[in-house]
Amino acid sequence: MSATYNKLMKELIQTYTERFEHEGESYAIHAYGEQRVGGTWEGWIEFHPMKGSGQILSTLRETTQPDRAALVYWASGLEPLYFEGALQRAVDQQNVPSP
């Protein structure tokens, strides 16, 4: 998924109970997915600010799965340690200058 990837057709796959803090903001965690050409699915993680005033932080593609059911299964197995790394990837992606 490129930085200019259009996520208009994204589908919420799972919302997690864990919350993460970054620079004083508390974030809710969601897994999203989208079907690709050819029928496979890709998934990514989004961190939504709890106050609603901050920017949504999103990773690039975290996984590619053969179908939606496999993506749901992948999302169901994620744990807090994974989210720590995903949050850092999302922050790093936000700081990448646009070409």
C-alpha positions as CSV (number, residue, x, y, z in Angstrom):
1,M,0.0,0.0,0.0
2,S,1.5,3.3,-1.0
3,A,1.3,6.5,1.1
4,T,-1.2,7.8,-1.5
5,Y,-3.3,4.7,-1.2
6,N,-7.0,5.5,-1.4
7,K,-8.8,3.7,1.5
8,L,-12.3,4.7,0.4
9,M,-13.5,1.1,0.3
10,K,-12.0,0.1,3.7
11,E,-13.9,-2.2,6.0
12,L,-13.7,-2.3,9.7
13,I,-12.5,-5.8,10.7
14,Q,-12.0,-5.5,14.5
15,T,-12.0,-2.9,17.3
16,Y,-9.8,-3.7,20.2
17,T,-10.3,-2.9,23.9
18,E,-6.6,-1.9,24.3
19,R,-5.8,1.8,24.3
20,F,-2.4,3.3,23.6
21,E,-0.9,6.7,24.5
22,H,1.3,8.8,22.2
23,E,2.3,12.4,22.9
24,G,-0.4,12.9,25.5
25,E,-3.2,11.5,23.2
26,S,-5.1,8.3,23.9
27,Y,-5.8,6.2,20.9
28,A,-8.4,3.5,20.2
29,I,-7.2,0.7,17.9
30,H,-8.9,-0.7,14.9
31,A,-8.0,-3.3,12.2
32,Y,-9.2,-2.4,8.8
33,G,-9.1,-4.4,5.5
34,E,-9.9,-4.1,1.9
35,Q,-10.3,-6.6,-0.9
36,R,-7.7,-6.2,-3.6
37,V,-7.9,-6.9,-7.3
38,G,-7.7,-10.7,-7.6
39,G,-9.7,-11.4,-4.5
40,T,-7.1,-11.3,-1.8
41,W,-7.5,-9.0,1.2
42,E,-5.0,-6.6,2.8
43,G,-5.1,-5.4,6.4
44,W,-3.7,-2.5,8.3
45,I,-4.1,-0.9,11.8
46,E,-5.5,2.5,12.5
47,F,-5.2,4.4,15.8
48,H,-8.1,6.8,16.3
49,P,-7.7,9.6,18.9
50,M,-10.2,9.2,21.8
51,K,-10.8,13.0,22.1
52,G,-11.6,13.2,18.4
53,S,-9.3,16.2,17.9
54,G,-6.1,14.5,16.8
55,Q,-5.0,12.9,13.6
56,I,-5.8,9.3,12.8
57,L,-2.5,7.3,12.6
58,S,-2.5,4.5,10.1
59,T,0.0,1.8,9.2
60,L,0.7,0.8,5.7
61,R,-0.3,-2.8,4.8
62,E,0.4,-5.1,7.7
63,T,-0.8,-8.3,6.0
64,T,-2.2,-9.9,2.9
65,Q,-4.6,-12.8,3.3
66,P,-6.3,-15.0,0.7
67,D,-9.9,-14.0,1.8
68,R,-11.8,-12.0,4.3
69,A,-12.2,-14.8,6.8
70,A,-8.4,-15.2,6.9
71,L,-8.0,-11.5,7.6
72,V,-10.5,-11.7,10.4
73,Y,-8.6,-14.6,11.9
74,W,-5.3,-12.6,11.6
75,A,-6.9,-9.6,13.3
76,S,-8.3,-11.7,16.1
77,G,-4.8,-12.9,17.1
78,L,-3.1,-9.5,17.5
79,E,-1.8,-8.6,21.0
80,P,-0.6,-5.5,22.8
81,L,3.0,-6.0,21.8
82,Y,2.0,-6.0,18.2
83,F,0.1,-2.8,18.6
84,E,3.2,-1.1,20.2
85,G,5.2,-1.8,17.0
86,A,2.2,-0.9,14.8
87,L,1.8,2.5,16.5
88,Q,5.5,3.2,16.0
89,R,5.2,2.3,12.3
90,A,2.1,4.5,12.0
91,V,4.0,7.5,13.6
92,D,7.0,6.9,11.4
93,Q,4.7,6.8,8.3
94,Q,3.1,10.1,9.4
95,N,6.6,11.6,9.5
96,V,7.6,10.5,6.0
97,P,7.8,13.6,3.7
98,S,5.5,13.6,0.7
99,P,7.3,13.3,-2.7
